[in-house]
């Protein structure tokens, strides 16, 4: 008897096994809203008129607040010709099924949202972020962060793209503040025959560092790069194929490099949701009084103890004689280029959402997209944000399984 039962068990393993099936629906027509940014200093737009045209040709509805693209030189007429509808009503935009914008929504904008909608934006670490996350949960919103969205191979396409732009822009920006025109000491960023080269120190060995180092080396500057991870330094040195000093973050070596630096770029990303201060106040005090600091990490809290957020209108302040440039959205200095980059990423994502049958199904079917979700129908689904702001966490995989 026992042997026959065992045989049946073994035989049953050969049968088709039950598995949770994806609840697929037909392709959906999306209702997308793009509001005008609340901040005067955010010039980027998530979609170009050309991208909007590609979406409306697929049968999707796009509603745009009047004047949204003006700062990036994309105008209402271009959007209407691409098939979008233009409105002067911000509240109407926030009734859309999918709201896509650049800046994190304000408290007022979240209050305008209808229940259960989807919002896609960046996340900036500011003093009332926790309160606004709670409001999104009260609205049962599905919130997706630019910084968290992965691609099919585990990369961060928007972070990478914006980092390329920032890395290319940050060195010319620093160079301007070394000139007497901007109250600087009056030196050129680079190297001139018979004159010692400018010293550039870069904290972090990621994409921003790669592009900033390329630009600095091209101008003839002396470059030193510090990072916590040796493998990142190896990678950077290989990519640059140029003589560049690299070091792990050793406080003695770093302090010496900072004392000699004319320009310091802070481009360190948070580790497990927490960004530690790398440069202390005392280290800044020991720097040249004519030096320029650009804290690219300011959107995650900054990596200098002396940093505080600024904006594109008033980008610089002085501390201990050192100029600090701490603009969170540096890519907004070149909004037309940045908008084209964002469009190249978001247009296929939005089409994939429609082809999947909606946002929920897109999350269920694509782990890389799931990584971008930080609130879902009343729950925090990003562990690091939930820990930081003491909000209730729920594993998104469990919430997805509970749908069936």
WOQUICOR-V48630 format. One record per run of one state. SS is the DSSP state (a for helix, b for strand, c for the rest). FROM is the first residue (numbers start at 1). TO is the last residue. Records with the same first field share a line. If there is no record, write none. Layout:
# WOQUICOR-V48630
SS: FROM-TO / FROM-TO
This chain:
# WOQUICOR-V48630
c: 1-1 / 13-30 / 35-48 / 57-60 / 66-69 / 73-75 / 82-84 / 88-89 / 94-97 / 101-106 / 113-117 / 122-128 / 139-141 / 146-156 / 177-179 / 183-191 / 193-194 / 196-198 / 204-206 / 220-221 / 228-229 / 241-244 / 249-250 / 261-262 / 267-270 / 272-273 / 275-278 / 280-280 / 286-291 / 301-303 / 305-309 / 311-315 / 320-321 / 326-326 / 328-329 / 357-358 / 366-366 / 371-372 / 377-378 / 381-382 / 390-392 / 394-395 / 402-404
a: 2-12 / 49-56 / 70-72 / 76-81 / 90-93 / 107-112 / 129-138 / 157-176 / 180-182 / 207-219 / 230-240 / 251-260 / 281-285 / 296-300 / 330-356 / 359-365 / 367-370 / 383-389 / 396-401
b: 31-34 / 61-65 / 85-87 / 98-100 / 118-121 / 142-145 / 192-192 / 195-195 / 199-203 / 222-227 / 245-248 / 263-266 / 271-271 / 274-274 / 279-279 / 292-295 / 304-304 / 310-310 / 316-319 / 322-325 / 327-327 / 373-376 / 379-380 / 393-393
